[in-house]
Amino acid sequence: MIVGGKLSWRIVLRYTGRPVVIHVLLATCVALAYQEFDVTFLAVPALPVTVLAATIGILLTFRNNSAYDRWWEARTLWGSLVNTSRTFARQVLTLLPIPEGAAQVNTSSSPTTPLMRTAVEPKPAVTLGASDGAVRDRFGKARGAYLYTLMRSTHTAEVKHAEDVVDDPSRPFRAPWEGITSDARELVYAQIGFVNALRHHLRRQDPFPSLEPFFRPAVLEALREEQNVPTAILMWASARLRRVFAETPGPEAMLRLTILDGSLRELMNILGACERIKNTTIPLQYDVLPRAMVRAYLVLLPLGVVSELGMLTPLVTAVIAFLFIAMDAVGRDVEAPFEDGYSDTPMTALCRTIEINLRQMLGEKELPPPLQPEDGLLY
């Protein structure tokens, strides 16, 4: 994706360079023939050329609006993917049950963040002052002073209940500050692997070099046999969740599994929508017809203005050709947001953002840096 406040001339010339030069050379030949060799029959009335320009402008506007809608939908889907990935990781880290063996919880290699500790700490976060907490009227008389006593007693009961729950060894679900289970860590890594697999899937690239840090060798070998790797990862995550919750049957476990399955369903919907954009192009007639009409108009343009402009015809042709060719090229480029081009959705940068966020949720300290634009392009 092109970012920054300035547009590189390299990108501009890539869009317009060769076609503009060809049409300028054609206009130069027409002007020389008309002025130097008195070939007057080359001049045509300007009215048909003007009407054709208006028609082409309307057609290009319609096609470019359709192309931009595809590009914006792709970017919206990847924005939803970022949010859903964070949601799924949060649910995994807070809703998974405690494993039967305490050895599966590795608190030394899975440090939780200070933020998580403050969120679940049963002690009151604010120390109340000496005031009785009453709301007073303008005469200083307390209104409903008994509410303060009620609030203090309720708060004390809640703290006592939280401490009892923490100390209860029979509770089926862990608290976030107690460490991260191997199941939770593997599921969060699987989500990072999913977004990277989706990126490569849409760009028709080999995903496995990017997946190696996030899956066990046995899982990688099984994924190599799959045609649709992102779908297979979601199936694997769903089966893993079912196995984890099967160890703690009950209505609460089923409710939590349903919540997590909702996030997986949303991820599958995003995958399907991205594949729809990738595999369904703009109809061919909307792609070929504007390009053919632009070329025909630029051939006729020097013939329509040479009688009035003379040797200035190449200059005017260069400006108009640049505008029309650029509009056509930008529309053709934007309509394919998953082709790893200049106008591509920055999926690599978004995958890195997801990886940083999810690994930070795991409490990891050594995180990769966010990707930065290179030469005005963010991939």
C-alpha positions as CSV (number, residue, x, y, z in Angstrom):
1,M,0.0,0.0,0.0
2,I,1.3,3.5,-0.9
3,V,1.7,5.5,2.3
4,G,3.2,8.9,3.2
5,G,2.5,12.4,1.9
6,K,4.6,12.1,-1.3
7,L,4.1,9.9,-4.3
8,S,7.3,8.4,-5.7
9,W,8.1,9.3,-9.3
10,R,9.1,5.6,-9.8
11,I,5.5,4.6,-9.0
12,V,4.1,7.3,-11.2
13,L,6.2,6.3,-14.2
14,R,5.3,2.6,-13.5
15,Y,1.7,3.5,-14.0
16,T,1.9,6.0,-16.9
17,G,5.5,6.1,-18.4
18,R,5.5,4.0,-21.6
19,P,1.9,4.6,-22.8
20,V,2.3,8.4,-22.3
21,V,5.5,8.4,-24.3
22,I,3.9,6.5,-27.1
23,H,1.0,8.9,-27.4
24,V,3.2,12.0,-27.2
25,L,5.3,10.6,-30.1
26,L,2.2,10.0,-32.1
27,A,1.0,13.6,-31.4
28,T,4.4,14.9,-32.4
29,C,4.2,13.1,-35.7
30,V,0.7,14.5,-36.3
31,A,1.8,18.0,-35.5
32,L,4.8,17.8,-37.8
33,A,2.8,16.4,-40.7
34,Y,0.2,19.1,-40.3
35,Q,2.6,22.0,-39.9
36,E,5.6,21.1,-42.0
37,F,4.1,18.9,-44.7
38,D,0.7,20.5,-45.0
39,V,-1.2,17.3,-44.5
40,T,-4.4,19.0,-43.6
41,F,-6.7,16.0,-43.9
42,L,-5.4,14.8,-40.6
43,A,-7.4,17.5,-38.7
44,V,-10.9,16.4,-37.6
45,P,-13.6,18.4,-35.9
46,A,-13.1,18.8,-32.1
47,L,-16.7,18.1,-31.1
48,P,-16.7,14.3,-31.4
49,V,-13.4,14.1,-29.5
50,T,-14.9,16.3,-26.7
51,V,-18.0,14.1,-26.4
52,L,-15.9,11.0,-26.4
53,A,-13.8,12.4,-23.5
54,A,-16.9,13.0,-21.4
55,T,-18.1,9.5,-22.0
56,I,-14.8,8.0,-21.1
57,G,-14.7,10.1,-17.9
58,I,-18.0,8.7,-16.7
59,L,-17.1,5.1,-17.5
60,L,-13.7,5.4,-15.7
61,T,-15.4,6.9,-12.7
62,F,-17.9,4.1,-12.5
63,R,-15.1,1.4,-12.9
64,N,-12.8,3.1,-10.4
65,N,-15.5,3.4,-7.8
66,S,-16.3,-0.3,-8.1
67,A,-12.5,-1.1,-7.8
68,Y,-12.2,1.1,-4.7
69,D,-15.2,-0.6,-3.1
70,R,-13.3,-3.9,-3.5
71,W,-10.1,-2.5,-2.0
72,W,-11.9,-0.9,0.9
73,E,-13.9,-4.1,1.7
74,A,-10.6,-6.0,1.7
75,R,-9.1,-3.5,4.2
76,T,-12.2,-3.6,6.3
77,L,-12.0,-7.4,6.5
78,W,-8.4,-7.3,7.6
79,G,-9.3,-4.7,10.2
80,S,-12.0,-7.1,11.5
81,L,-9.4,-9.8,11.5
82,V,-7.1,-7.8,13.8
83,N,-10.0,-7.2,16.2
84,T,-11.2,-10.8,16.1
85,S,-7.7,-12.2,16.6
86,R,-7.3,-10.1,19.8
87,T,-10.8,-11.2,21.0
88,F,-10.0,-14.9,20.4
89,A,-6.7,-14.6,22.2
90,R,-8.3,-12.8,25.1
91,Q,-11.0,-15.5,25.3
92,V,-8.5,-18.3,25.2
93,L,-6.4,-16.8,28.0
94,T,-9.3,-16.2,30.3
95,L,-11.9,-19.0,29.5
96,L,-9.9,-22.2,29.1
97,P,-10.3,-24.7,32.0
98,I,-7.5,-25.8,34.3
99,P,-5.7,-28.9,33.1
100,E,-5.8,-32.0,35.3
101,G,-2.0,-31.9,35.8
102,A,-0.5,-28.9,37.4
103,A,2.7,-29.5,35.3
104,Q,0.8,-28.2,32.3
105,V,0.8,-24.7,33.7
106,N,4.2,-23.2,33.2
107,T,4.3,-19.9,35.1
108,S,8.1,-19.4,34.7
109,S,8.1,-19.5,30.9
110,S,4.6,-17.9,30.6
111,P,4.8,-14.7,32.7
112,T,1.6,-12.8,32.9
113,T,1.5,-9.0,32.6
114,P,1.2,-6.6,35.5
115,L,-2.0,-5.3,33.9
116,M,-3.6,-8.7,34.2
117,R,-2.7,-8.9,37.8
118,T,-4.2,-5.6,38.7
119,A,-7.4,-6.6,36.8
120,V,-8.0,-9.7,39.0
121,E,-6.5,-8.6,42.3
122,P,-9.1,-9.0,45.0
123,K,-7.8,-6.2,47.1
124,P,-9.4,-2.8,46.7
125,A,-7.5,-0.5,44.3
126,V,-8.6,2.7,46.0
127,T,-8.0,3.6,49.6
128,L,-10.9,5.5,51.1
129,G,-10.2,8.5,53.2
130,A,-11.5,9.5,56.6
131,S,-14.7,11.0,55.1
132,D,-17.9,9.1,55.8
133,G,-18.6,9.2,52.1
134,A,-22.0,10.8,52.5
135,V,-23.5,13.2,49.9
136,R,-24.3,16.4,51.6
137,D,-26.8,19.2,50.8
138,R,-26.0,22.9,50.9
139,F,-26.4,23.1,54.6
140,G,-23.8,20.3,55.2
141,K,-26.4,17.7,56.2
142,A,-25.6,14.2,55.2
143,R,-27.9,12.5,52.7
144,G,-28.2,8.8,52.8
145,A,-25.1,8.2,55.0
146,Y,-26.2,4.6,55.5
147,L,-25.3,4.0,51.8
148,Y,-21.6,4.3,52.7
149,T,-21.9,1.6,55.4
150,L,-23.8,-0.6,53.0
151,M,-21.2,-0.1,50.2
152,R,-18.3,-1.0,52.6
153,S,-20.0,-4.1,53.9
154,T,-20.8,-5.2,50.3
155,H,-17.3,-4.6,49.2
156,T,-15.8,-6.6,52.1
157,A,-18.1,-9.5,51.3
158,E,-17.1,-9.4,47.6
159,V,-13.4,-9.4,48.5
160,K,-13.9,-12.3,50.9
161,H,-15.8,-14.3,48.2
162,A,-13.0,-13.6,45.6
163,E,-10.4,-14.9,48.1
164,D,-12.5,-18.0,48.8
165,V,-12.8,-18.7,45.1
166,V,-9.1,-18.3,44.5
167,D,-8.3,-20.7,47.3
168,D,-10.9,-23.3,46.2
169,P,-8.9,-26.2,44.5
170,S,-12.0,-27.7,43.0
171,R,-12.9,-24.7,40.7
172,P,-12.7,-25.9,37.1
173,F,-11.4,-22.7,35.5
174,R,-8.1,-20.9,36.1
175,A,-7.6,-17.3,36.8
176,P,-5.5,-15.2,34.3
177,W,-2.7,-14.5,36.9
178,E,-2.1,-18.2,37.6
179,G,0.0,-18.8,34.5
180,I,-0.7,-19.8,30.9
181,T,-1.5,-23.4,30.0
182,S,0.2,-25.1,27.1
183,D,-3.2,-25.4,25.4
184,A,-3.8,-21.7,25.7
185,R,-0.3,-20.8,24.4
186,E,-0.6,-23.2,21.5
187,L,-4.0,-21.9,20.5
188,V,-2.8,-18.3,20.6
189,Y,0.2,-19.2,18.5
190,A,-2.2,-21.0,16.1
191,Q,-4.1,-17.8,15.7
192,I,-0.9,-16.0,14.7
193,G,-0.2,-18.8,12.3
194,F,-3.7,-18.5,10.9
195,V,-3.4,-14.8,9.9
196,N,0.0,-15.5,8.3
197,A,-1.4,-18.5,6.4
198,L,-4.3,-16.4,5.2
199,R,-1.8,-13.7,3.9
200,H,0.1,-16.3,1.9
201,H,-3.0,-18.0,0.8
202,L,-4.4,-14.8,-0.8
203,R,-1.1,-14.0,-2.4
204,R,-0.6,-17.6,-3.7
205,Q,2.7,-18.0,-1.7
206,D,4.2,-20.8,0.3
207,P,3.0,-20.3,3.9
208,F,5.2,-22.8,5.7
209,P,8.3,-20.7,6.3
210,S,6.1,-18.2,8.2
211,L,4.3,-21.0,10.1
212,E,7.3,-22.8,11.5
213,P,7.7,-20.6,14.6
214,F,4.1,-21.1,15.7
215,F,3.3,-24.9,15.3
216,R,4.8,-28.1,16.4
217,P,6.6,-30.2,13.7
218,A,3.8,-32.8,13.8
219,V,1.1,-30.1,13.1
220,L,3.2,-28.6,10.3
221,E,3.5,-32.0,8.6
222,A,-0.2,-32.5,8.8
223,L,-0.9,-29.1,7.4
224,R,1.3,-29.8,4.4
225,E,-1.3,-32.3,3.2
226,E,-4.1,-29.7,3.2
227,Q,-5.2,-27.7,0.2
228,N,-6.6,-24.8,2.2
229,V,-4.2,-24.2,5.0
230,P,-6.1,-21.4,6.8
231,T,-9.3,-23.5,6.9
232,A,-7.3,-26.5,8.2
233,I,-5.8,-24.3,11.0
234,L,-9.3,-23.2,12.1
235,M,-10.5,-26.8,12.1
236,W,-7.4,-27.8,14.2
237,A,-8.2,-25.0,16.7
238,S,-11.8,-26.1,16.9
239,A,-10.9,-29.7,17.6
240,R,-8.3,-28.6,20.2
241,L,-10.9,-26.6,22.0
242,R,-13.3,-29.5,22.0
243,R,-10.7,-31.8,23.5
244,V,-9.8,-29.2,26.2
245,F,-13.4,-28.6,27.3
246,A,-14.2,-32.3,27.2
247,E,-12.1,-32.7,30.3
248,T,-14.4,-30.4,32.3
249,P,-18.0,-31.2,31.3
250,G,-20.8,-29.0,32.5
251,P,-23.0,-26.2,31.4
252,E,-20.4,-23.5,32.2
253,A,-17.8,-25.3,30.0
254,M,-20.3,-25.6,27.2
255,L,-21.1,-21.8,27.5
256,R,-17.4,-20.9,27.3
257,L,-16.9,-23.3,24.3
258,T,-19.8,-21.6,22.5
259,I,-18.2,-18.2,23.0
260,L,-14.9,-19.4,21.6
261,D,-16.6,-21.1,18.7
262,G,-18.3,-17.8,17.9
263,S,-14.9,-16.2,17.4
264,L,-13.8,-19.1,15.2
265,R,-17.0,-18.7,13.1
266,E,-16.2,-15.0,12.6
267,L,-12.6,-15.9,11.5
268,M,-14.1,-18.4,9.0
269,N,-16.4,-15.7,7.7
270,I,-13.5,-13.3,7.2
271,L,-11.6,-16.1,5.3
272,G,-14.5,-16.7,3.0
273,A,-15.0,-13.0,2.3
274,C,-11.4,-12.5,1.4
275,E,-11.5,-15.6,-0.9
276,R,-14.5,-14.1,-2.6
277,I,-12.7,-10.9,-3.4
278,K,-9.6,-12.8,-4.5
279,N,-11.4,-15.3,-6.8
280,T,-14.2,-13.0,-8.2
281,T,-12.7,-10.3,-10.4
282,I,-14.5,-7.3,-12.0
283,P,-16.4,-8.4,-15.1
284,L,-14.1,-8.5,-18.1
285,Q,-16.2,-5.9,-20.1
286,Y,-15.6,-3.3,-17.3
287,D,-11.9,-3.9,-17.5
288,V,-11.3,-4.1,-21.3
289,L,-13.8,-1.5,-22.6
290,P,-12.5,1.5,-20.6
291,R,-8.9,0.7,-21.6
292,A,-9.8,0.4,-25.2
293,M,-11.8,3.6,-25.2
294,V,-8.9,5.5,-23.5
295,R,-6.5,4.3,-26.1
296,A,-8.9,5.2,-29.0
297,Y,-9.5,8.6,-27.5
298,L,-5.8,9.4,-27.1
299,V,-5.2,8.5,-30.8
300,L,-8.0,10.8,-31.9
301,L,-7.0,13.6,-29.6
302,P,-4.1,15.1,-31.6
303,L,-6.3,15.0,-34.8
304,G,-9.0,17.1,-33.0
305,V,-6.7,19.8,-31.6
306,V,-3.8,20.0,-34.1
307,S,-5.6,22.6,-36.3
308,E,-5.9,25.0,-33.3
309,L,-2.8,24.2,-31.3
310,G,-0.2,23.3,-34.0
311,M,3.1,22.4,-32.4
312,L,1.6,22.6,-28.9
313,T,-0.4,19.5,-29.6
314,P,2.3,17.1,-28.1
315,L,2.3,19.1,-24.9
316,V,-1.5,19.1,-24.5
317,T,-1.6,15.4,-25.4
318,A,1.0,14.6,-22.8
319,V,-1.1,16.2,-20.0
320,I,-4.4,14.6,-21.0
321,A,-2.8,11.2,-21.7
322,F,-1.2,11.2,-18.3
323,L,-4.6,11.9,-16.6
324,F,-6.6,9.3,-18.5
325,I,-3.9,6.6,-18.4
326,A,-3.3,7.1,-14.7
327,M,-7.0,6.8,-13.9
328,D,-7.3,3.6,-15.9
329,A,-4.1,2.1,-14.4
330,V,-5.0,3.0,-10.8
331,G,-8.5,1.4,-11.2
332,R,-6.9,-1.8,-12.6
333,D,-4.4,-1.9,-9.7
334,V,-6.8,-1.1,-6.9
335,E,-9.4,-3.7,-8.0
336,A,-7.0,-6.5,-7.0
337,P,-6.1,-5.9,-3.3
338,F,-4.4,-9.2,-2.6
339,E,-1.8,-9.3,-5.4
340,D,1.2,-8.1,-3.5
341,G,1.4,-4.9,-5.6
342,Y,1.7,-1.2,-4.9
343,S,-2.0,-0.9,-3.9
344,D,-2.1,-4.2,-2.0
345,T,-3.7,-4.4,1.4
346,P,-0.8,-4.2,3.9
347,M,-1.3,-7.8,5.1
348,T,2.3,-8.3,6.1
349,A,2.2,-5.3,8.4
350,L,-1.1,-6.3,9.8
351,C,0.1,-9.8,10.5
352,R,3.1,-8.3,12.4
353,T,0.7,-6.1,14.4
354,I,-1.4,-9.2,15.4
355,E,1.7,-11.1,16.3
356,I,2.9,-8.3,18.6
357,N,-0.4,-7.9,20.3
358,L,-1.0,-11.6,20.9
359,R,2.5,-12.4,22.1
360,Q,2.2,-9.5,24.5
361,M,-1.0,-11.0,25.8
362,L,1.1,-14.1,26.5
363,G,3.4,-12.0,28.6
364,E,6.4,-12.2,26.2
365,K,9.0,-9.5,26.4
366,E,11.1,-10.1,23.3
367,L,8.7,-8.9,20.6
368,P,9.4,-8.2,16.9
369,P,9.3,-4.5,15.8
370,P,6.3,-3.2,13.8
371,L,7.0,-3.1,10.0
372,Q,7.8,0.3,8.6
373,P,7.2,1.6,5.1
374,E,10.0,1.2,2.6
375,D,10.3,3.8,-0.3
376,G,6.7,4.9,0.5
377,L,5.3,1.3,0.4
378,L,3.9,-0.7,3.2
379,Y,3.3,-4.4,2.5
